[in-house]
């Protein structure tokens, strides 16, 4: 069992300071065409996620910089496009460039507001399907002025390099660009249906909600109203489905994660949903091999006790319960191998499950944690300070102070270097662990993450890394059983996605947080956009 450090968190602490004119506006926001937003100053201070319409309105009235200071600690992670959607957009681009002439508007729509990671996925899908380089084809088909319109998407900064506030700012900018594309497609005598479909394909429910908010702010009318005015029949049905007005659907997502211990993986989520007036049913299909038998009911019971404690609620008492289930389907896209434990019926130290491998016997929190990955959530442990802010929307914790009886960061770095220089490789991990324990950076087996550990990391890299050397984290990765040592120099949240062995270490902290459920709130909010839905 792994033990992770909970973040330092004061249950009574308020949000980051924001300008008074921004805080005052939160309680009085009215989004054009949507009516009043139920968000008092006290409510926004306690709300884990600000309503998207509040964020969009603030961005339009007080600017992105001030708004980002409000939302930086409430950010829902933005997901990247999944392979099926990337392939569909690649097909749209090929159709726009095939035959006589080029459908420039269809190209603009397909690439409008795409993240750098999305464009990379679309480019790979285009290369794999048509054996051609997408950018080269675009340059060949478009004039220089036309190419300039899509250059921002082709040269966008990767979101993995941004902090939470920057990501939120970029998300709002993209939503505004997409809203403009939709308006352009419906303006005038005719309607560019293909452009509408291209713009909306592959957007997550959270993105759709932001796009709709920006559309209402920019043009004074709800997006759905304009779609209904300009489309009809099957065309309208397809557009409404793309903006989340269907009662059933499938949501797919991708999230890349790079853990300090050296794991570089892509989390691919997929789930089906069915929405009624008072219930959102989430089914995560997986093909288990071999079939898990009664184990599946045990895992679902564990998932139920952790995940099915929330609802999406609106003022006036309207409430939609969330119910999630893991289902075994032979034709499911995801495959999970069920493997025997090294010791029958016991969870051993090397029985490390992941979203593609379950053990016959697992600790009670393992299936719920891996279920989070199957939904599309990334790990919240073994992350850098910048990563933890991007993934959770929260600042990296300060952590414990120096308790090493007078040792400086440089002294501890020197001890670690001596341990790493041990001639017998098999002894190095133990010696490094002893040095960290002696410095107070491992206490009762728990890594003491935070500012002091980061100071030691910087001191080591300054003295022994750099030119001709290897940084501390890279060196620790080469050593066996490096989990605890590398964890000291990373960060973890105190939630189920951040704690593999003992979640909810602080009484006020539920293992699943509202940010983990943001996509479900958006599904409900997109279906009934006239109400202000929150996670309860």
VEXDO-482677 format. One line per 3 residues: their letters; for each residue x, y negated, z negated of C-alpha. Coordinates in Angstrom, 2 decimals, padded with zeros to 5 digits. Layout:
BEGIN
a> X/Y/Z | ...
END
This chain:
BEGIN
xxx> 000.00/000.00/000.00 | 001.26/-003.45/000.86 | 000.83/-006.37/-001.48
xxx> 000.64/-009.89/-000.13 | 000.90/-013.18/-001.92 | -002.22/-015.28/-002.16
xxx> -001.95/-018.89/-001.14 | -001.85/-021.56/-003.81 | -005.29/-023.13/-003.72
xxx> -007.20/-025.41/-006.06 | -010.90/-024.68/-005.93 | -011.67/-028.24/-006.97
xxx> -009.29/-029.94/-004.58 | -010.87/-032.22/-002.03 | -010.09/-032.43/001.68
xxx> -007.17/-034.28/003.15 | -007.58/-038.03/002.94 | -009.28/-039.58/005.96
xxx> -009.97/-043.17/006.90 | -013.00/-044.59/005.08 | -014.71/-045.53/008.36
xxx> -014.51/-041.88/009.46 | -015.83/-040.50/006.18 | -018.68/-043.00/006.20
xxx> -019.66/-042.04/009.72 | -019.96/-038.34/008.86 | -023.09/-038.91/006.83
xxx> -024.82/-040.92/009.54 | -023.92/-039.13/012.76 | -026.59/-038.85/015.42
xxx> -025.64/-036.98/018.56 | -027.45/-038.35/021.58 | -030.43/-036.20/022.45
xxx> -030.07/-033.92/019.44 | -031.53/-035.85/016.49 | -029.91/-036.33/013.09
xxx> -027.06/-034.15/011.93 | -027.57/-032.88/008.37 | -024.09/-033.59/007.02
xxx> -023.73/-035.76/003.93 | -020.27/-036.77/002.67 | -020.57/-034.25/-000.18
xxx> -021.55/-031.53/002.28 | -018.62/-032.08/004.60 | -016.19/-031.98/001.69
xxx> -017.35/-028.49/000.77 | -018.08/-027.19/004.27 | -015.43/-024.76/005.57
xxx> -016.27/-025.67/009.17 | -017.57/-029.03/010.34 | -020.48/-028.81/012.79
xxx> -019.23/-029.07/016.36 | -021.56/-031.99/017.05 | -020.09/-033.90/014.12
xxx> -016.58/-033.28/015.45 | -017.54/-034.26/018.99 | -019.33/-037.42/017.90
xxx> -016.45/-038.50/015.67 | -014.00/-037.96/018.52 | -016.12/-040.13/020.81
xxx> -016.54/-042.93/018.28 | -013.43/-043.10/016.08 | -010.93/-041.26/018.28
xxx> -009.22/-037.87/018.29 | -006.38/-038.80/015.95 | -008.66/-039.76/013.06
xxx> -011.01/-036.87/013.76 | -008.17/-034.37/013.68 | -007.30/-035.50/010.17
xxx> -010.81/-034.50/009.16 | -010.94/-031.13/010.89 | -007.33/-029.94/010.53
xxx> -008.16/-027.69/007.57 | -011.50/-026.47/008.93 | -010.42/-025.38/012.39
xxx> -011.83/-022.24/013.94 | -009.14/-020.57/016.00 | -009.67/-020.97/019.75
xxx> -009.61/-017.64/021.57 | -008.08/-017.00/024.96 | -009.79/-015.55/027.98
xxx> -010.25/-011.78/028.11 | -009.11/-009.67/031.11 | -012.62/-009.07/032.59
xxx> -013.33/-012.81/032.61 | -009.86/-013.58/033.97 | -010.49/-011.16/036.82
xxx> -013.89/-012.75/037.55 | -012.34/-016.22/037.75 | -009.55/-014.90/039.99
xxx> -012.28/-013.60/042.32 | -013.98/-017.00/042.29 | -010.71/-018.67/043.29
xxx> -010.05/-016.18/046.07 | -013.55/-016.72/047.45 | -013.05/-020.50/047.33
xxx> -009.82/-020.21/049.35 | -010.84/-017.47/051.81 | -012.14/-017.92/055.34
xxx> -012.53/-021.20/057.15 | -012.10/-024.25/054.96 | -011.52/-024.52/051.24
xxx> -014.16/-025.06/048.56 | -012.25/-027.60/046.49 | -015.08/-028.19/044.03
xxx> -015.29/-024.47/043.26 | -011.55/-024.48/042.52 | -011.88/-027.52/040.26
xxx> -014.71/-025.83/038.41 | -012.86/-022.53/037.97 | -009.76/-024.21/036.51
xxx> -011.31/-027.16/034.66 | -010.38/-027.30/031.00 | -008.53/-023.97/030.96
xxx> -005.86/-023.42/028.32 | -002.31/-022.63/029.36 | -002.81/-019.08/028.08
xxx> -006.05/-018.81/030.07 | -004.33/-019.90/033.28 | -001.60/-017.34/032.67
xxx> -004.23/-014.60/032.34 | -006.04/-015.76/035.48 | -002.75/-015.90/037.40
xxx> -001.87/-012.35/036.33 | -005.32/-011.11/037.34 | -005.00/-012.86/040.71
xxx> -001.54/-011.38/041.33 | -002.67/-007.88/040.31 | -005.83/-007.99/042.43
xxx> -004.76/-009.87/045.56 | -000.95/-009.44/045.47 | -000.49/-013.20/045.89
xxx> 000.89/-015.98/043.72 | -001.99/-018.18/042.57 | -000.08/-021.46/042.34
xxx> 001.47/-020.94/045.79 | -001.97/-020.28/047.26 | -003.40/-023.37/045.60
xxx> -000.57/-025.55/046.91 | -001.14/-024.16/050.39 | -004.92/-024.74/050.34
xxx> -005.09/-028.16/048.64 | -003.80/-031.58/049.58 | -001.42/-033.29/047.17
xxx> -004.23/-035.42/045.73 | -006.47/-032.39/045.32 | -003.70/-030.42/043.64
xxx> -003.17/-033.28/041.17 | -006.71/-032.72/039.87 | -005.84/-029.21/038.68
xxx> -002.23/-029.90/037.68 | -003.17/-030.62/034.01 | -004.58/-027.09/033.64
xxx> -001.63/-025.49/035.45 | 000.90/-027.35/033.30 | -000.98/-027.38/029.98
xxx> 000.94/-026.87/026.77 | 000.58/-023.43/025.19 | -001.69/-023.60/022.16
xxx> 000.64/-021.36/020.22 | 003.07/-024.29/020.07 | 000.44/-026.69/018.64
xxx> -000.58/-027.39/015.07 | -004.23/-027.03/014.09 | -005.11/-030.69/014.57
xxx> -003.47/-030.78/017.98 | -005.42/-027.72/019.05 | -008.68/-029.33/017.96
xxx> -007.83/-032.49/019.88 | -007.04/-030.47/023.00 | -010.24/-028.45/022.58
xxx> -012.32/-031.63/022.50 | -010.50/-033.05/025.51 | -011.10/-029.84/027.47
xxx> -014.77/-029.79/026.51 | -015.14/-033.34/027.81 | -013.46/-032.42/031.10
xxx> -015.73/-029.41/031.52 | -018.80/-031.49/030.70 | -017.79/-033.92/033.45
xxx> -017.41/-031.05/035.94 | -020.90/-029.80/035.09 | -022.38/-033.27/035.48
xxx> -020.64/-033.71/038.85 | -022.06/-030.38/040.04 | -025.62/-031.50/039.24
xxx> -025.38/-035.16/040.27 | -026.93/-036.37/043.50 | -029.31/-034.74/045.91
xxx> -027.90/-031.20/045.84 | -026.66/-028.86/043.12 | -023.38/-026.92/043.33
xxx> -024.51/-023.70/041.69 | -021.21/-021.91/042.25 | -019.32/-024.75/040.62
xxx> -021.57/-024.49/037.56 | -020.96/-020.75/037.31 | -017.21/-021.19/037.83
xxx> -017.02/-023.84/035.10 | -018.89/-021.73/032.53 | -017.45/-018.27/033.23
xxx> -015.21/-016.93/030.50 | -016.06/-019.55/027.87 | -016.43/-018.39/024.27
xxx> -019.58/-019.26/022.30 | -017.57/-021.83/020.34 | -016.36/-023.45/023.55
xxx> -019.89/-023.56/024.95 | -021.08/-025.34/021.83 | -018.32/-027.95/022.15
xxx> -019.05/-028.41/025.88 | -022.75/-028.94/025.17 | -021.91/-031.48/022.46
xxx> -019.61/-033.45/024.74 | -022.19/-033.33/027.53 | -024.88/-034.82/025.28
xxx> -022.53/-037.55/024.07 | -021.27/-038.47/027.55 | -024.56/-038.38/029.44
xxx> -027.26/-038.86/026.81 | -029.11/-035.63/027.64 | -028.79/-032.03/026.47
xxx> -026.93/-029.82/028.95 | -029.77/-027.30/028.98 | -032.26/-029.98/030.00
xxx> -030.22/-030.91/033.07 | -029.68/-027.27/034.01 | -033.44/-026.67/033.85
xxx> -034.08/-029.76/035.96 | -031.60/-028.73/038.68 | -031.88/-024.93/038.76
xxx> -034.69/-022.39/038.85 | -035.31/-018.66/039.05 | -032.30/-016.35/038.94
xxx> -029.89/-019.26/039.27 | -031.28/-020.86/036.12 | -031.29/-017.53/034.33
xxx> -027.63/-016.97/035.10 | -026.68/-020.47/033.93 | -028.67/-020.14/030.70
xxx> -027.01/-016.81/030.02 | -023.59/-018.42/030.46 | -024.42/-021.11/027.88
xxx> -025.60/-018.55/025.34 | -029.37/-018.79/025.72 | -029.70/-015.01/026.13
xxx> -030.73/-012.87/023.16 | -028.21/-010.17/024.02 | -024.68/-010.28/025.34
xxx> -021.04/-009.29/025.08 | -018.25/-011.47/023.73 | -014.64/-010.73/024.63
xxx> -011.51/-012.53/023.48 | -007.74/-012.33/023.31 | -005.38/-013.69/020.69
xxx> -001.61/-013.34/020.83 | 000.20/-012.86/017.55 | 003.89/-012.84/016.73
xxx> 004.61/-011.62/013.21 | 007.81/-012.43/011.36 | 008.59/-008.73/010.93
xxx> 009.02/-008.53/014.72 | 005.61/-007.42/015.97 | 004.53/-009.20/019.16
xxx> 001.04/-008.07/020.15 | -002.21/-009.18/021.72 | -005.39/-008.81/019.71
xxx> -008.26/-008.03/022.08 | -011.74/-008.33/020.64 | -015.00/-007.14/022.12
xxx> -018.45/-006.84/020.59 | -022.06/-006.65/021.72 | -024.75/-008.73/020.05
xxx> -028.52/-008.72/019.84 | -030.24/-011.77/018.38 | -033.76/-011.98/016.96
xxx> -035.45/-014.77/015.03 | -033.95/-013.64/011.72 | -031.11/-011.22/012.49
xxx> -027.88/-011.13/014.50 | -026.85/-007.53/015.12 | -023.16/-007.06/015.98
xxx> -022.05/-003.70/017.36 | -018.36/-003.01/017.97 | -018.06/-000.06/020.38
xxx> -015.00/002.18/020.06 | -014.14/005.56/021.52 | -012.69/007.60/018.65
xxx> -010.49/010.53/019.57 | -011.04/012.98/018.04 | -014.53/012.09/016.77
xxx> -014.28/010.93/013.14 | -017.34/012.83/011.89 | -018.43/011.69/008.45
xxx> -015.43/009.35/008.23 | -017.31/006.84/010.41 | -020.08/006.48/007.83
xxx> -017.44/005.89/005.13 | -015.71/003.22/007.23 | -019.02/001.54/008.04
xxx> -019.93/001.50/004.36 | -016.64/-000.27/003.62 | -017.19/-002.70/006.51
xxx> -020.72/-003.39/005.30 | -019.59/-004.25/001.77 | -017.09/-006.83/003.07
xxx> -018.51/-008.29/006.29 | -022.28/-008.17/005.89 | -022.49/-010.74/003.10
xxx> -023.20/-013.77/005.28 | -026.02/-015.44/007.15 | -026.36/-018.36/009.54
xxx> -028.69/-020.92/007.95 | -030.34/-024.19/008.98 | -032.03/-026.93/006.95
xxx> -035.58/-026.09/005.97 | -034.91/-022.47/005.07 | -034.40/-020.93/008.55
xxx> -031.95/-018.05/008.12 | -030.40/-015.47/010.46 | -028.75/-012.54/008.69
xxx> -025.58/-011.04/010.18 | -025.22/-007.28/010.34 | -022.11/-005.64/011.81
xxx> -021.49/-002.00/012.67 | -018.67/000.05/014.14 | -020.09/002.52/016.69
xxx> -018.52/005.55/018.37 | -019.20/005.46/022.13 | -017.48/007.78/024.57
xxx> -017.38/005.16/027.36 | -016.18/002.27/025.18 | -013.27/000.21/026.52
xxx> -011.44/000.40/023.21 | -009.88/003.70/022.11 | -008.90/004.48/018.52
xxx> -006.92/007.61/017.76 | -007.74/009.30/014.46 | -004.52/010.83/013.16
xxx> -003.80/012.99/010.10 | -001.97/011.53/007.12 | 001.58/012.64/006.47
xxx> 000.25/014.15/003.25 | -003.31/015.45/003.59 | -005.97/013.28/001.89
xxx> -003.39/010.79/000.62 | -002.43/007.33/001.89 | 001.33/007.43/002.27
xxx> 003.76/004.50/002.60 | 004.20/005.16/006.33 | 000.50/005.66/007.10
xxx> 000.16/002.24/008.68 | -003.12/001.97/010.58 | -003.76/-000.53/013.35
xxx> -006.63/-001.35/015.69 | -005.67/001.60/017.91 | -004.86/004.15/015.21
xxx> -006.91/005.10/012.15 | -005.80/007.66/009.58 | -008.17/010.33/008.30
xxx> -007.70/008.87/004.83 | -007.22/005.11/004.41 | -007.43/002.58/001.59
xxx> -010.86/000.97/001.21 | -009.82/-002.31/002.83 | -008.11/-000.85/005.91
xxx> -011.18/-000.20/008.08 | -012.62/-003.68/007.30 | -009.26/-005.28/008.18
xxx> -008.94/-003.41/011.47 | -012.61/-004.16/012.18 | -011.61/-007.83/012.08
xxx> -009.07/-007.16/014.82 | -011.69/-005.34/016.90 | -013.82/-008.48/016.60
xxx> -010.85/-010.49/017.93 | -009.27/-011.91/014.76 | -005.49/-012.16/014.37
xxx> -003.49/-011.21/011.30 | -003.01/-013.89/008.65 | 000.21/-012.51/007.17
xxx> 003.85/-012.52/008.24 | 003.29/-015.88/009.96 | 005.47/-018.97/010.11
xxx> 004.28/-022.20/008.50 | 003.12/-023.51/011.89 | 001.44/-020.20/012.73
xxx> -000.54/-020.01/009.49 | -001.92/-023.49/010.10 | -002.91/-022.60/013.67
xxx> -004.52/-019.29/012.70 | -006.32/-020.43/009.54 | -006.60/-024.19/009.98
xxx> -004.97/-024.60/006.55 | -001.62/-026.04/005.53 | 001.09/-023.57/004.51
xxx> 001.13/-023.32/000.73 | 003.77/-024.98/-001.46 | 004.37/-021.83/-003.47
xxx> 006.39/-021.17/-006.61 | 009.25/-023.42/-007.67 | 012.85/-022.32/-008.13
xxx> 012.94/-019.93/-011.11 | 016.43/-018.57/-010.43 | 018.20/-019.93/-013.54
xxx> 020.15/-022.66/-011.81 | 020.87/-021.05/-008.45 | 020.56/-023.38/-005.47
xxx> 019.14/-022.42/-002.10 | 022.72/-022.28/-000.82 | 023.73/-019.93/-003.68
xxx> 020.91/-017.54/-002.86 | 021.70/-017.69/000.86 | 025.26/-016.70/000.01
xxx> 024.06/-013.70/-002.03 | 021.82/-012.58/000.81 | 024.69/-012.85/003.28
xxx> 026.89/-010.68/001.04 | 024.14/-008.08/000.92 | 023.72/-008.10/004.69
xxx> 027.50/-007.72/005.10 | 027.47/-004.46/003.08 | 029.53/-001.91/005.08
xxx> 026.99/000.88/004.52 | 023.87/-000.06/006.56 | 021.57/002.15/004.50
xxx> 022.27/000.03/001.41 | 021.59/-003.39/002.94 | 017.81/-003.58/002.51
xxx> 018.05/-002.61/-001.16 | 020.81/-005.16/-001.80 | 018.90/-007.95/-000.04
xxx> 015.80/-007.07/-002.04 | 017.81/-007.16/-005.27 | 019.21/-010.58/-004.36
xxx> 015.71/-011.90/-003.69 | 014.40/-010.38/-006.91 | 017.23/-011.92/-008.89
xxx> 016.44/-015.30/-007.39 | 012.77/-015.03/-008.34 | 011.70/-014.76/-004.70
xxx> 010.25/-011.31/-005.34 | 008.32/-011.02/-008.59 | 006.83/-007.66/-009.60
xxx> 007.10/-006.59/-005.99 | 005.25/-009.65/-004.70 | 007.06/-012.00/-002.26
xxx> 007.07/-015.59/-003.58 | 006.35/-017.46/-000.38 | 006.48/-021.22/-000.03
xxx> 008.76/-024.24/000.04 | 011.59/-022.75/-002.03 | 011.77/-019.63/000.13
xxx> 011.82/-021.83/003.23 | 014.69/-023.86/001.72 | 016.67/-020.62/001.31
xxx> 015.89/-019.68/004.89 | 017.14/-023.03/006.17 | 020.28/-022.80/004.01
xxx> 021.09/-019.34/005.34 | 020.58/-020.28/008.97 | 022.66/-023.44/008.54
xxx> 025.56/-021.53/007.02 | 025.47/-018.16/008.76 | 023.20/-018.45/011.80
xxx> 023.41/-020.61/014.89 | 026.42/-020.45/017.18 | 027.84/-016.94/017.28
xxx> 025.50/-015.77/014.52 | 021.97/-014.52/014.00 | 019.28/-016.21/011.94
xxx> 018.09/-014.60/008.73 | 014.69/-013.43/009.95 | 016.14/-011.91/013.13
xxx> 018.75/-010.12/011.01 | 016.20/-008.77/008.53 | 014.14/-007.42/011.41
xxx> 017.00/-005.06/012.34 | 016.99/-003.49/008.88 | 014.75/-000.58/007.84
xxx> 011.87/-001.20/005.43 | 012.15/-004.94/005.91 | 008.49/-005.74/005.16
xxx> 008.90/-007.23/001.67 | 012.09/-009.13/002.48 | 010.71/-010.72/005.65
xxx> 007.43/-011.49/003.87 | 009.33/-013.76/001.46 | 010.21/-016.06/004.37
xxx> 006.74/-016.09/005.96 | 003.22/-017.01/004.87 | -000.02/-015.13/004.25
xxx> -003.56/-016.21/003.49 | -005.47/-014.62/000.63 | -008.19/-013.20/002.86
xxx> -008.85/-009.76/004.27 | -007.00/-010.66/007.46 | -004.00/-011.81/005.39
xxx> -003.85/-009.19/002.66 | -003.52/-005.56/003.64 | -003.60/-003.97/000.22
xxx> -005.39/-006.19/-002.29 | -007.62/-008.86/-000.88 | -009.45/-011.65/-002.68
xxx> -006.71/-012.28/-005.26 | -008.37/-015.45/-006.53 | -011.90/-015.39/-007.98
xxx> -013.23/-018.12/-005.69 | -011.94/-016.53/-002.52 | -014.03/-014.01/-000.61
xxx> -012.04/-011.61/001.58 | -013.96/-012.87/004.63 | -014.09/-016.64/005.05
xxx> -016.54/-018.73/007.12 | -013.83/-019.41/009.72 | -013.80/-015.69/010.52
xxx> -017.50/-015.92/011.45 | -017.46/-019.10/013.52 | -018.18/-017.28/016.77
xxx> -021.40/-015.84/015.27 | -022.55/-019.27/014.12 | -021.97/-020.53/017.66
xxx> -024.06/-017.70/019.13 | -026.99/-018.75/016.95 | -026.39/-022.47/017.48
xxx> -026.26/-022.07/021.27 | -029.56/-020.17/021.20 | -031.33/-022.80/019.06
xxx> -029.35/-026.02/019.57 | -032.00/-028.27/018.02 | -031.05/-027.08/014.50
xxx> -027.85/-027.68/012.57 | -026.62/-024.18/011.72 | -024.06/-023.42/009.04
xx> -022.43/-020.27/007.69 | -023.93/-019.27/004.35
END
